[in-house]
């Protein structure tokens, strides 16, 4: 069964930039949803770019990773703009003068300086206009559970629901009722902070639409074992008799990691999801599409089969095995609600024929990453080998080195093939790779902001499997010259938005 391709722009040639809002230029500890985000949208518009791809916009988890959030629904409040709070009268200007500027994102300053100010603004909002928050809360099915989860973590000074008192961890109704009554003010504060985040993001999404720019979101397939979703919907996940996630999610050895990856997420109890007609997934996808126009589904192959690592393997991902997932039933259900399925399938890593079949049968765009393409001239990721236009062609992703970093560290044979393929000497490998992606038949061509800026390995966002130093890169400028250069590349390869062809 062949389903029609996505409409509304995905079947047109477009280009995009991958940049998380935390990496936007800013004088504070990280980028935010204020003037810097609007300036970036203006830069994209000037460059003739029609797509802004972000990383997940949910609260980051261990190591500041946006892929290990404690909630599949809550927003990353640390991204809120303090300046907007000043303009709203929720904070005073003097309060928002940041600590000393740093080259990279400063997690300590986010946690100890910025987040307390965000909650101060939330408290002031509660005192000024509580009715606006209450109206918003009535439309958000998840926010009461999330606010209680956060309030309990703060009360008991713990991370994760497993460390709550037993009756609360097991969600006994009497204990929950008592906690909601005792922690009502703390819950309202968290709800107000979430309201502020979603209102600021709503402004960014509208500004993008005004500039004919689509937002491409990112949805991790799994959730955190100690997060709110696992706490409130335990029956939808797999646990051992002691209440520990078992088996655990991960990935076998592949191009990203020789040892495989042990993520530690709980795996889904698909029997229960099917029993509920995938209601949790429908709510989750709906929430993602309120944040973005399209959603990249991370680890798409997990919807065919997931890498299951026994808890007894003690974190050794090589000891895992494949376990089946009901991808067709799920995507048929999703298609009944969203006929055009506005998704991009992240189909990297160990891809088997059933994964390709699932993606193609629902006409989902897949991904090609050019950094992996130069092992041979017949590699399926080289543009001349693309079998259809239904791809998003990336120079690299958040998990890759930058192009210049890759070029300087890869083997001589790959460097040689790259130079031959791009008819270049490698001195501007980033722009040559961009031209190769843009010149492909792929519907979408996407690069990172680091590659636009010509960053070396110091610009890498994430090294899979390594715990420290990730997710901290940020830009310090949005060069106008680079925007004009990218506009020219978009014009050359017919990737300008249709009303921007001159």
DRENMITOR-346623 format. One record per residue (C-alpha): residue in three letters; z, y, x. Coordinates in steps of 0.5 Angstrom, whole numbers, plus 2048, in hexadecimal, padded with zeros to 3 digits. Each point is the difference from the previous one (the first is absolute). Layout:
% residues N
ALAZYX
...
***
This chain:
% residues 502
UNK800800800
UNK7FE807803
UNK8038067FE
UNK7FD807800
UNK802804806
UNK805806800
UNK7FD8067FD
UNK802807801
UNK7FF801807
UNK8017FA803
UNK7F97FD800
UNK7FE807803
UNK800801808
UNK806803801
UNK804802806
UNK808800801
UNK806802805
UNK8067FB801
UNK806805801
UNK8077FF7FD
UNK8038067FD
UNK8067FF805
UNK7FB801806
UNK7FD8077FD
UNK801806805
UNK8078037FE
UNK805804804
UNK8067FC7FD
UNK8027F8802
UNK7FA7FE7FC
UNK7FA8017FC
UNK8018027F9
UNK7FC8017F9
UNK800808801
UNK7FB805803
UNK7FE7FB805
UNK7FE7FB7FB
UNK7FC8057FD
UNK7FD802806
UNK7FE7F9802
UNK7FC8007F9
UNK7FD806802
UNK7FE7FD807
UNK7FD7FA7FC
UNK7FC8047FC
UNK7FD804805
UNK7FF7FA804
UNK7FC7FD7FA
UNK8057FA7FF
UNK8017FD7F9
UNK8067FB802
UNK807801802
UNK8037FA801
UNK8087FF801
UNK8057FB802
UNK8057FE7FA
UNK8038067FD
UNK8077FC7FF
UNK807801803
UNK7FF7FD808
UNK8047FA802
UNK8027FD806
UNK7FD804806
UNK7FD8057FC
UNK7FB7FB7FD
UNK7FC8027FA
UNK7FF7F97FF
UNK8077FE7FF
UNK8028047FB
UNK8067FF7FB
UNK7FC8017FA
UNK7F97FF7FE
UNK8018067FB
UNK804806803
UNK7FD805804
UNK802802807
UNK8048067FF
UNK800802808
UNK7F98027FF
UNK8028067FB
UNK7FF807802
UNK806804802
UNK7FC8077FF
UNK7FE7FE7F9
UNK8077FF7FE
UNK801807803
UNK7FB8037FC
UNK8037FD7FA
UNK807803801
UNK8037F9802
UNK801801807
UNK801807804
UNK7FB801806
UNK806800805
UNK8027F97FE
UNK7F97FD802
UNK7FF803807
UNK7FF7F9804
UNK8037FD806
UNK7FC801806
UNK7F97FD800
UNK7FE7FA803
UNK7F97FD801
UNK8017FA7FC
UNK8047FF7F9
UNK807800801
UNK8047FB7FC
UNK807802801
UNK7FE8087FE
UNK7FD7FD7FA
UNK8067FC7FE
UNK805804802
UNK7FD8077FF
UNK7FA8007FB
UNK8037FB7FB
UNK8068037FF
UNK7FD8067FE
UNK7FB7FD7FB
UNK8067FD7FD
UNK803807800
UNK7FA8037FC
UNK8007FA7FB
UNK8078027FF
UNK7FE8077FE
UNK7FB7FE7FC
UNK8047FC7FC
UNK8058067FF
UNK7FA8047FE
UNK7FB7FC7FC
UNK8037F97FE
UNK7FB8007FA
UNK7FA7FF804
UNK8027FA804
UNK8037FD7FA
UNK7F98007FD
UNK7FD7FD806
UNK8057FB801
UNK7FE7FD7F9
UNK7F97FE802
UNK8027FD807
UNK8037F97FE
UNK8027FE807
UNK804807802
UNK8077FE7FD
UNK8007F9804
UNK7FE804806
UNK8058057FF
UNK8067FB7FF
UNK7FD7FC806
UNK801806805
UNK8068027FD
UNK8037FA801
UNK7FE7FF807
UNK803807801
UNK8077FE7FD
UNK8017FA804
UNK7FC803806
UNK7FC7FA801
UNK7F87FE800
UNK7FD7FB7FB
UNK8037FD7FA
UNK8027FA803
UNK806804803
UNK8028037F9
UNK8067FD7FD
UNK7FF7F97FD
UNK8008027F8
UNK7FB806802
UNK7FB7FC805
UNK8007FB7FA
UNK7FF8057FB
UNK8057FE7FB
UNK8008057FA
UNK807802800
UNK800802807
UNK7F9804800
UNK8038037FA
UNK806802803
UNK7FC803806
UNK7FB8047FC
UNK8068037FD
UNK804802807
UNK7F9802804
UNK7FD8047FA
UNK800806805
UNK7FD7FD806
UNK7FB7FC7FC
UNK7FE8077FD
UNK7FF803807
UNK7FC7FA802
UNK7FB8017FA
UNK800808801
UNK7FD7FE807
UNK7FB7FB7FD
UNK7FE8057FB
UNK7FF806806
UNK7FC7FB804
UNK7FB7FE7FA
UNK7FF8077FE
UNK7FE802807
UNK7FB7FA801
UNK7FD8027F9
UNK7FF807803
UNK7FC7FD806
UNK7FC7FB7FC
UNK7FE8057FB
UNK7FE805807
UNK7FC7FA802
UNK7FC7FF7FA
UNK7FF807800
UNK7FC7FF806
UNK7FD7FA7FE
UNK8047FC805
UNK8037F97FD
UNK8067FD803
UNK8007F9802
UNK8077FD800
UNK8037FA803
UNK8047FA7FD
UNK8047FB804
UNK7FF7F97FD
UNK8077FE801
UNK8078047FE
UNK806800804
UNK8057FA800
UNK8068057FF
UNK7FD8057FC
UNK8008037F9
UNK7FA7FC7FD
UNK8037F9803
UNK8078027FD
UNK7FE8027F9
UNK7FB7FA7FF
UNK8027FA804
UNK7FD7FB7FC
UNK7F9803802
UNK8027FE808
UNK8027F9803
UNK8077FF803
UNK8047FA803
UNK8067FE7FC
UNK804805804
UNK7FC8067FE
UNK7FC801806
UNK7F8801800
UNK7FD7F9802
UNK7FB800802
UNK7FE806803
UNK7FA804800
UNK7FC801807
UNK7F97FF803
UNK7FD7FB805
UNK7FE802807
UNK7FA8047FF
UNK7FC806804
UNK8068057FE
UNK8067FB803
UNK7FF7FA805
UNK8077FD7FD
UNK7FE8027F9
UNK8058047FC
UNK8077FF7FC
UNK8008057FB
UNK8077FD7FD
UNK7FD8027F8
UNK8027FB7FB
UNK7FA7FD7FD
UNK7FE8007F8
UNK8027FB7FB
UNK7F98007FD
UNK8027FB7FB
UNK8058067FD
UNK7FB805801
UNK7FB7FC7FC
UNK8057FF7FA
UNK801807800
UNK7F8801800
UNK801804806
UNK8038067FD
UNK804802806
UNK7F9801804
UNK7FD8047FA
UNK806805801
UNK7FF800807
UNK7F9801801
UNK8018057FA
UNK805804805
UNK7FB800806
UNK7FA8037FC
UNK8058057FD
UNK800802808
UNK7F97FF802
UNK7F97FF7FD
UNK7FF7F9804
UNK8057FB803
UNK7FF7FD807
UNK8037F97FE
UNK8047FE807
UNK7FF7F8802
UNK7FB7FF7FA
UNK8007F9803
UNK8077FF7FD
UNK7FD7FF7F9
UNK7FC7FA802
UNK8067FD804
UNK806803804
UNK8027FE807
UNK8077FD7FE
UNK8057FF806
UNK8067FC7FF
UNK807803801
UNK8027FB805
UNK7FA802804
UNK804806803
UNK7FB8057FF
UNK7FB7FC804
UNK7F98017FC
UNK7FC7FB803
UNK8047FB7FC
UNK7FE8027FA
UNK7FB7FD7FB
UNK7FB8037FA
UNK8038007F9
UNK7FB8017FA
UNK8008067FC
UNK7FD8027F9
UNK7FB805802
UNK7FB7FF7FB
UNK8058007FA
UNK803806803
UNK7FA804801
UNK7FD7FE7F9
UNK8068037FD
UNK800806804
UNK7F88017FE
UNK8027FF7F9
UNK804807801
UNK7FC803805
UNK7F87FE7FF
UNK7FE803806
UNK8057FD805
UNK801807804
UNK8037FB806
UNK7FE7FF808
UNK8017F9802
UNK804800807
UNK7FC7FA802
UNK802800808
UNK8037FA804
UNK7FF7F97FE
UNK7FB8007FA
UNK7FE7F97FD
UNK7FA8007FB
UNK8048007FA
UNK803807802
UNK7F9802801
UNK7FE7FD7F9
UNK8068037FC
UNK7FE807803
UNK7F87FF7FF
UNK8017FE7F9
UNK8048067FE
UNK7FB804804
UNK806803804
UNK7FE804806
UNK8037FD806
UNK801802807
UNK7FC800807
UNK804803806
UNK7FB802806
UNK8057FF805
UNK8007F87FF
UNK7F8800800
UNK7FE800807
UNK8027F9803
UNK7F97FF7FE
UNK7FA8037FD
UNK8007FB7FB
UNK8078027FD
UNK8008017F9
UNK804806801
UNK7FA804803
UNK7FC8047FC
UNK7F97FD800
UNK8047F97FE
UNK8038037F9
UNK7FD7FB7FB
UNK8018067FA
UNK8028077FF
UNK8077FE7FD
UNK804801806
UNK805806803
UNK7FE800807
UNK806803804
UNK800802807
UNK8077FD801
UNK8068007FB
UNK807802801
UNK8017F9803
UNK7FB801806
UNK800804806
UNK7FC807800
UNK7F97FF802
UNK801803807
UNK8067FC801
UNK7FC7FA7FE
UNK7FA801804
UNK804802806
UNK8047F97FF
UNK7FB7FB7FE
UNK7FC7FC804
UNK7FA802804
UNK7FB7FB7FC
UNK8038047FA
UNK7FF807803
UNK7F97FE802
UNK7FE7FD7F9
UNK8038077FD
UNK7FC804805
UNK7F97FC7FF
UNK8018007F8
UNK802808800
UNK7FB802805
UNK806804803
UNK804800807
UNK8067FF7FC
UNK803807802
UNK8008027F9
UNK8027F97FD
UNK8038037FA
UNK7FA8047FE
UNK7FB7FA801
UNK8057FB7FC
UNK8008057FA
UNK7F9801800
UNK7FF7F8800
UNK8048007FA
UNK7FD8057FD
UNK7F97FE801
UNK8027F97FD
UNK7FE7FE7F9
UNK8077FF7FE
UNK8028057FA
UNK806802803
UNK800802808
UNK808802802
UNK803802806
UNK807802802
UNK802808802
UNK8027FD807
UNK7F87FE801
UNK7FE8077FE
UNK805803804
UNK7FE7FC806
UNK8077FD801
UNK8017FB805
UNK8057FA7FF
UNK8068057FF
UNK7FD8017FA
UNK8007F97FD
UNK8048007FA
UNK8037F8800
UNK8007FA804
UNK8017FA7FC
UNK8067FC802
UNK803805804
UNK8068047FD
UNK801806803
UNK7FC807801
UNK7FB7FE7FA
UNK7FF8057FA
UNK801806804
UNK7FA803802
UNK7FE8077FD
UNK7FA805801
UNK801807803
UNK7FA8037FE
UNK7FA8007FB
UNK7FA802805
UNK7FB8047FC
UNK7FB7FE805
UNK8017F97FE
UNK7FF8017F9
UNK7F9803801
UNK7FE7FA805
UNK8037FB7FA
UNK7FC8047FB
UNK7F97FF804
UNK8027F9801
UNK8017FF7F8
UNK7F98047FF
UNK7FC7FC805
UNK8037F97FD
UNK7FF8027F9
UNK8088007FE
UNK8018077FE
UNK8038017F9
UNK7FA8017FB
UNK8018077FF
UNK801801807
UNK7F97FF803
UNK7FF807803
***
